[in-house]
Amino acid sequence: MSRAQAPVLGTRALNRATLARQLLLDRTDLPARDAVAHLCGLQAQEPQEPFTGLWSRLRSFQPGDLSQLLIDRQVVRTHLMRRTVHLVTAEDVLAWRSRHNAMLRQRVLGVYRRELAGVDLGELAAAGRAVLADGEPRSMAELARAVADRWPEPGTRPLGEMLVAGVLPMVQLPPRGVWRTKAGVRNALVSSWLGREVDPLPAEDDGSDPVGQELVRRYLAAYGPAATADVRAWSGLAGLPRAVAALRPELVTFRDERGRELLDLPDAPRPDPETPAPVRFLPAFDNAILGYDDRTRIIDDADRGLSVAGSRVVLVDGRVSATWDVAAEDGTVTVAPLRPLSRSERSEVEQEGGELAGFLSDGESRRVRIASAV
């Protein structure tokens, strides 16, 4: 089927598909670990935000479940997609890290190319591994200082960034990321923490990029239908063209209202565009928004900056319609609408916000305050 013949999916149809894939249309009974796997990880540079992300998606979610997964090494915090810290399953970091290696190095170099110009990255990786051979976790600064005698010119920040986010597969250890726990970043090699080296990239005699194919399949299951530009925006990889080409015979194609080709898994959910969408409170940097190049399926272009500024947002009728925050002193959840809300919408926001306030305060009764629309 040519692109011109492919069915058109409107913005509302894409919105409902995204909500369904992201577990935001109906909460699910999936265990926390399975939800993390389905979502291809949760962006997690703010350590406590994934708890709200899972609460909004899972029935009966208990924060201790996620904390225990970190402690038991079933999920890990690591630099991966887009060189941002993600919470992913142990299996996924082992399978995916090698496919992200080149991108991770290049993104660090994009910031520190001048400082690292005289540093052989292979030698830097070997030096870092030697420091970590004793199995002791280290902060980024400690690791950088341990190799700085050999490379005094770049400074510790560029060396540390390249070591923990570029040339070495590393994870951030708990208690960082544990519920209601403040802790600095301590880094360890993936191989030390999980007892296994990351999977090497397989030989590609036919150039089909099998790891990339699995990434595309998993992405479409959690984010589709989507364009190759969306895959690139989510992963930070260069569109995975060989993987997409190899997968085309098993995918279905659509168009959006701009004429872009959208790819999808044939049996993935694409709900009726008129399916009711409940109010959902999303944490900072939620991938339901950040996982796309074209985010208009869920957020207006005028509000796009909220998605990269770390604003927590509220979905009303499936779209970003407000921001929210919680007061540290008394746990009040304050909602700031981006547009006027109807009486029924305000009621639903208050109800869901009250449930969230209770979750964040261990069930204690807390206030929800809705400010005037901007």
Secondary structure, DSSP 8 states (H G I E B T S, - for coil): --GGGS-B--HHHHHHHHHHHTT-SS-B---HHHHHHHTT-EE-SSTTHHHHHHHTTBTT--HHHHHHHHHTTSEEEEE-GGG-EEEEEHHHHHHHHHHHHHHHHHHHHHHHTTTTTT--HHHHHHHHHHHGGG---B-HHHHHHHHTTTS-SS-HHHHHHHIIIIIS-EEE-TTTTSTT------EEEHHHHHSS--------TT---HHHHHHHHHHHHHH-SB-HHHHHHHH-SS--HHHHHHHGGG-EEEE-TT--EEEE-TTS----TTS----EEE-TT-HHHHT-SS-TTTS-GGGTHHHHHT-EEEEETTEEEEEEEE-TTT--EEEEESS---HHHHHHHHHHHHHHHHHHTTT----EEE----
